[in-house]
């Protein structure tokens, strides 16, 4: 009897040890974190799982204390069902076109003539369609192994935070809520250092164009938005200089560079901005891009202040949005997406507009 009991506990101990070992190895190898009862894929950066929040409404937050429960509603089975359901509505289906590639990969595939003609209308200098395609083929050689946004979908519901640069992030304490998403997309200069409590620390991708280019941390994806031909040339120069080990315009990992598809800019302008404004802002382009990959899409740092002033969370000087974009229309469109249950927008009460 005593031998059987010893045998039983022996097997139990070995079994427990093996399972723990296996779990640790899997966790280490695949970067799996168990968070909020869901397994999420860690792309890069440190995660912060000190939530400090409990139950809440999933829609706009009037202040950070209402974030209670936010984490429970982050891509759980119910929210996933809700999102799927909302995405089958005629409102969404009419706008969403899954057949348009969000990024140009491989670049050599080029874009349709019609999209090129629209994109050409944004240019300062004329360029022929053939010259454009030839340039893309050249650039393609410099981006041989561009990583796709997601290598694979690791689980059913993917949560993504898009962090805009609005001053409404100041004092929001949204940092933890932002960091707990599977993917965190930031835009242009939007700094993290010194603003961690409000904007978080985790970044998987950064959208930018040359005018707003900053160094991209190792492991972070750079999503270049080419508004102009010069922007693609800049990328070409940056990558070429990198290969020569000269001082670069910015530092980034070549395989982490993704080029936003000009045809997709056209699609966002037509279907989502309803052709208002000359072309959409980087933030608006980022939101639609992310909609094509993620299930739960949460926006932080979007919105002017109560006087309609466009400020950045790190810079209190007045800054107007460029005349080529329509800030008001983009706000209206984002709020429509929210009202149709496609995205959630988090912002503080005093800066809501
Ligand atoms: O100013 P910037 O273009 O770098 O900001 C990135 C994005 O953040 C914008 O394109 C816009 O979508 C959003 N933003 C905002 N309200 C602000 C500032 C930025 O919605 N006050």
Boltz pocket constraint, residues with backbone or C-beta under 6 A from the ligand:
constraints:
  - pocket:
      binder: B
      contacts: [[A, 163], [A, 164], [A, 165], [A, 166], [A, 167], [A, 187], [A, 188], [A, 189], [A, 190], [A, 212], [A, 281], [A, 282], [A, 283], [A, 284], [A, 301], [A, 302], [A, 303], [A, 304], [A, 305], [A, 309], [A, 310], [A, 311], [A, 312]]
      max_distance: 6.0
